[in-house]
Amino acid sequence: MKCENCDCEKDNKNKETFVSENPGRDVQRIGTARFLEQDPYKIHNPVWAVTGSLGDSQCYIGVTEKVAAIQKALSDRITKENLPVRLIPPAYTIGVSDGQLNGTDEMRFSLIGREVTHDSVTLHLSGSNVQGYIAVVACDKPPVGTFAAILEHNQPAVMLSDGSITPGHDPETGEEIDIVSAFQVAGDSDQEKKNRVALHGCCGKGSCGGMFTYNTMQTFIAVAGLEPLHMVTPTSEDKRRVATFPNELIDCLITMSNKQIRPRDIVTPKSLKNAITVAIAMGGSTNVVLHCVEIARAAGIDFWKEVISQHEFNKLSESVPVLINARPFGKYSMVHIEEKGGLPVIVKELLDAGFLDGDCITCTGETLGEQVKRLQPPAPDHEVIFSVKKPYKPTGGLRLLNGNLAPDGGAVIKVAGIEGGLKDGIFTGREKSLIMKKIFSEHSKKLQMFLKIMIWLLSVILVPAAPLACQNFWIRHPASPHCVAKKILR
């Protein structure tokens, strides 16, 4: 009996080879195929799927549009080219947004969003035996959880970042404002100004536009090889994300399937070192150190043993320059970086300078070097994107620390004006605690004296002998009240 929702009987060659050995299992697959306007006679073919990230903020609002565009493009290609695959309905993961949760009790749910996404994507890929997969990701943690699940499943897959938000504008001054502006103005006495920035700082859709965790990890994922390089920096509202990128992603998926390229063929120790190098060169978030280890684990790689040691990481960060003038440490956002050529410009600069291995395979079927050559990025403009010879900053912004709190290393710091205080992974400078500065500036002399006396008493009663190594800087041995007292009483 012909279903009114499709023309599956018309000139269908797949009908000739169709056999339902278990109608009980097949009946829902057939019904689903018909409602998706797919050929029900392909229900035993390999499954392809599309997923997206959803959550509680504008970071996620554009995702459904991209998922729908990719799903339609995939459906059309399967039908038009008679691809031997079965398409299933799109699925979504769930997450929260760091930006609106900072400083609240709910912020503790942020990081576990990575694991929730990981588990839900794994459930979908494994439970449906997905053999070809396109993921649209947004915000901070869902991209990493998705990436890890892809690596564990290890079937052809490609990722697309939903894109960054475009900066807003202050209606009174005309200057560009964003989430950084909003946090910076929090202590301003001008309530009208604070209201104005809150109302106009983030008026579009997309994830934070600076080099926070989102763009750091999208850069990492693309350079590692699982997202085309030119798809990272366009904003969420860039028309290409629904007009041309969907078919380009499908081309990647077909290429990976035909050439039997798996995610673990792409994500290797060399490609991961490329990825961390570019993240450093773009002034990326400290969270890349947290996430790169999980990504490597999912690929069966020990990051600190097979990719780079912690000592080598610091040496790399000392030698790789920062090549962009970007928020939060600089002036510009991803929309401006895209206007000047985007991520491919930075990758080409680092390739030409010998910082990257251009022979790593990527999701396009090309090597990293071949992908950059095809894209033909422009030269750095030296206002937004800088060259290796004339960088925005001569050294990278991340360092790993070690000491009594982290004897095996693993602690990370984003250096901003304190590079001179770091030596061999230990901070030996004299930077004061912002908390103590606040206490001593805002409270009475009586409270200050009380705190000094209490610290002195603790140092005498609890720790009669302070370690000599602590004499210069107490953070190396923060448990020692002697050191705390010495720092504060100075």
N, C-alpha and C positions, 0 to 999 in steps of 0.2 A: 504494500500500500504506500502510495506516494505521500510524503509529508508536505503540508501546505507552506512550510517555511523554507523550503529549498528545492532546487532542481537537480537533486542528486541522481535521478534516473536518466537524465538526458545525456546521451552520448558519453556515458561514464565507463571508461575502460577498467577502472579499479573494481567495478562490480564483478568482473569475470573471475577475479582471484579472491574474492571475499568469502571467508568461511567463519561462521560463529560457532565455535566449539563449546562455548559456555554462555548462552543467551542471558543468563542471570547477571553475569558480570558485564556483558556487552550492552545491555539495554540502556543503562544510564549514559554510557559513553556515546552511544548513538544519539540519544536525545540531546545531550550537551552539544554534540557536533552540529546538529541541525539548528539549534538556537543560535549558535555562533556562525551560522551559514557556512559551515565547513562540510567537507565530504564525509559522510558517515562510514563509507567503505574504507577510510584510512584510520579507523580507530585502533588498529593493531600496529600502526607505524610509530616510530620514536616520537616522544612527546616534546613539544617546545612550549615555553611559558614566558610570561612577562610579569614582573612584580614591581611594586612601588613602596616608598616609605610614606607613612602618614603620621601625623602628630598634632600638637596643640597650638601651633603658631603659624605665622605666614611663611616660615621656612618650608612648610610642606604643602602649601595651598596649590602650587603649580604642578605638583606631581601627577595628579589624576589626569590632567590634560595631556601630559607627555606619555603616560601609560596608554591612554586611549589612542593616541596617534600611532604609537608603536604597534599596538594590538591590531589596529586597522591595516597598517602597512604590511604587517606580517600575514594577516588573513588574506589580503589581496595578492601578495607574492606567492603564498602557498597555492592559491587557486590558479593564478595566472601561469605560474611556472610548473604547476603540478608537482610541487616539492613533496617528497615522500615522508611527510611529518604530520602529526596530529596536534593541533593547537588547542590548549585548554584555557578556561577563563582566567583573567588576571587576578592576582592576589596581592594583599597589602600587609605590611608589617606596621608596628606601632612604636612610637618613641615620644620623647618630650624635648622641649627646647631649653638649652642652657641659658640663653639670653634673658628670658623672663623669669628664670628661677634662681639666678645668682643671688647668694646671700639669704636664701630661704631654706626652710627644712626640706622642702620638696626637691632641692638640688641633689639630694642623695639618690634620687631615682634616675639621674642622668646616665651615669656609667652603666648601670645594669640594663639600660636600653640597648647597649651593644649586644649583651648576651641574649636578651629577649628577641632581638632581631635575628641573631645568629640561630637560635633554636627554631624560630618560626620559618625562616628560609630553609633551614635544613629539613624541617618537617615537610615543607612543600616540595622541595627538590627530590628528597628520598621517597616520600610517600607516593608521589606521582611518577617516580622514575624519569625525571626530566632529563632529556638528552641535549637540549639546546635552550639557552636562557638569556634573557635581557633584563637587567635590573635598573630601575630609575631610583636614585638615592638622594636623600636630602638631610640637612642638619649635621650634627657632629658624630653621633655614635652609630646610627643605622648603617652608614656606608661601610664602616669597619666590620660590623657583624655580618653584613651581606657578603663582603669580600672573603671573610674567613669561611663562611658556609660554602661559597663557590669553590674555594680551594680544597676543602674537605670532600666535596661531591666530585670535583675534578672531571666535569663534562663541559663541552664547549659553552662558553659564557662571555658576555661583554657587559660593561656597566656604563651608565650615563648619569652624570651629575645633573640634578635639576637646575642648578645655576644660582648665581648670587643675586642679591637684591641690589637695586640701583639706589644710590644715596638720595636723601631728601634735600630740601632747600629751606633755609630759614626765610619765612615770608617778609621779615623786616630787613634783614641784611643781605639776603640773596646768596649767602654762602652755603656750600654743601654741608649737610649734617647727616650723621648716622648714629648707630648704636654707641659708638665710642664717644661721640659728642654728648649723647644723653647721659652716659655714666660720668663724664667729666664735669658736667654742669650740675651734678647732684648737690654739691656743696655751695652753689651760688646763692647769694642772698636775694637775688631778683626772681621772685616766684613767677612773674609773668614770662620771663625768659625760659625758666624751667618748663613751664606749661607749653610754651611755643615749640621748644625742641622735642618734647614728648609727643606732641601732636603731629609734627612734620618730619621727624627723623627717619621713620621707616614706613613709607607710604605704599610701597610696592609689594611684590611677593618674591620669595627666594631666601636663601640662607645668607648669613652675615657676609658682607662684601670684602672684609679685610683678610689678612693672613692669620685668621683664627684657626681652630681645629678643622672646620669644614673645608676651607680651601687648601689647608695644609695636606689633609688626607686625600682630597680629590687630585691634587698635584702628585702625591705619592702613588696613588692607584694608577694614574695615567702613565707616569714614568716607569712604574713597575711593569706596565704593559697591558692592563686589562680595560683601559678606556682610551679611545683615540685622543691624541694630544690636543687637537684643536677644539674639542668639545668641553674643555674644563672652564675656560675664562668667560665665555659668553654669558650674559645675565639670564636669569630665569625666564624673562619675558622676550628674549631674542627669538624671532620668528623661526630661525633655523631649527630650533629644538623640537618643533612640531612639523616643520615643512620638509626639511632635507635630512636631518640627523637620523630619523627612524629608519629610512632605507639604507643609510650608510652603516648603521648598526647591524641590520639584517645581512648586509654584505659581509661584515666581519664574521657573523655567526655562520654563514654559509661557507666562508673561506676556512674557518677553524674546523668545521665539520668535514669538509672535503679533504683537507690536509691532515686531519686527525691531530690537530693542535689542541692540547689540553691546558687548563689554567696552570698546572704545575710544570708544564713545559715552558711557560712564559715567566712565572714567578720563581726565580732562581736566586742563589746568593748574589750573582752579578747584577741582576735587575733590581734586587732589593737595595744593593749599595748605590746603584744609580738613583733610586727613589729617595733614599735618605740624603744623598748629596744635593739633589735639587730642592728638597724641603729645607735644608740648611741655607742654600743660596737664595731662597725666597723669604728668609726670616721667619720660618714656620713655627708653629706652636710647640711647646714642650710635650704636648700630648702625643706627638708623633713617636716619641720614645716609648710611651706606654703602648701604643697600638702596633708599632712595627714588630714588636716581639710576638704579639698574638697572631698577626698576619703570617709571620715566618713559621710559627708553630703549626698553623693550619696547612702550610705547604710542606710540612715535614722537615723544617729547617731550624736549627738553633741559631738565632740571630747573632748572639755575642760570640759564638764560636766559629760559625761558618760564613757569616757576612762581614762582620767587623768587630774587633775587640773594643772594650770601653776606652782603652788608652788610644787606640787608633781613631775612635770616634772624635775624641777631643782634638787630636792632631788634624783630622779632616776639617773640623769646624774652625780651627785656627788658620787653615790654608784656603778654604773656600770662601770667596767674598759674597756679600749680599748684593744682589743685582736689581732689586726693585725698591722703589720708594713707596711703600704701601702701609696702610693701616694695620695694626694699631701703632707701630713705631714710626710711621711716615705719614705721607699726605694723601696718597691715592688709594682707590678701590679697584676691584676686579674689572669694573666697567672701563676704567681708564687703561688698565693693563691690556685688555682685549683690544681697545682702540689702537694700541701701539704694536699689535701683532700677537699678543697673548703668550701662553706657555711655550709654544714652539720657539720663540725668540730666545728665551732663557735657556732652553735645552740645547739649542744650537750653539750658543755662546760657550756653554760648559763642555759640549762635545768637542768643539774646535780647540778649546784650551786643554783638552786631555783629561778632564775630570770624570768623564762618563765612558762606559763601554757601549759603543754603537752597534755591536753585533748581537745584542739581545733581541729575541723574537718578541713581537707584540701581537695584539688581538687583530690587527689589520692583515696579518700574514707577512708583514714587512719587518725588517729589523728596526730598531730605534733610529739608527742612522738613515735608513731608507725612508722611513716615515717623515723625518725632518726634511730630508732632501726634496721629497714630493711636495711638502707644504710650502717650501720656499719662504720662510719667514723673513721679514725686513730686518734691517740692522737696528740695534738699540737706539732710542732717541735721546738718552742721557738726561731725561727729565722724569720719566716714569720707570723705564727699563734701562739699565746700565750695562756696560760691557765689563768683561773680566779685567781688561787693562785699566779701565777707569770706573771702578765699582761705586755703588752707593755707600758701601761700608767695606773695609778691607778684609774683615773676618766675619765668620758666621756667628749667629747669636745663641747657640746652644752649647752647654758644657755638662758633662757628667761629673758628679762629685763622689768622693769616698771619704770615710772617716769612721768615728766610733758609731754613728747612727746607721751608716751603711758601709760596713767593713768590706763587703764584696762589691761596692759601687752600686750603681742603679739609680741614685738620686740625680735629678736633673734640674738645671737652673737656666733661665733665659737671661743672659748677661746684657745689661743696659747701663753702661757707664761704670761697671765694676770689673772690667776685664783685668785691670791691673792688680786686683786682689786675689786672682786665681792662680794657683801654681800646682801643677801635677794633680789636678782634680780636687784640691783642697782650697777653700776660701780663707786666705790669710789677711784679708783687708780689714778695715775698721768701720764698715758700714753699721750704723746704729739701727736698732729695731724701731720700726715705725710705731709699734704699739707703745713702747716705752717713751718715745718722743711725744706721743699724744698724751700719755699719762702726765708727764712732767710739764707739759705746756698748759694743760687744762685744769689741773688740780692744785690745791693749796700747798704751801710749803710744809704744813703739818703732815699732810698725806705723804709728801715726798720723803720727809724725815722718817716717818713710820715705815715706809717701804725699805729705806736704806737700813734701818735698824733690824728689821725682820730678815733681810737678806744677809746682814752681817751675822746675826745669831745663827741662822741656818748654816752659814759657812763654818762657824766655830764648832757647833754641836754635831753636825752631820758629816762634814767632810773636813777633817783637821789638816789634810795635806792635799792641796790641789796639784794635779799633774802639771809638770813643767811645760808640756806641749801646749797647754792651754793659756799660757801667760800672754800671748799676743792677741788671741782672738777667742772669745768664749764659746762661739758657736761650734768650734771643733769638739768641745766637751760640754755641751749645754747642760748636762746633769750636774755639773760642778758649781755649787753656789759660790765658791771662792771666785770663780771666773765671772759669774754674774755680778757679784759685788764689786770686783775690780773694774769691770766695764762701766757700771753705773756710777760708782763713787769717784771715777776719774774726773 
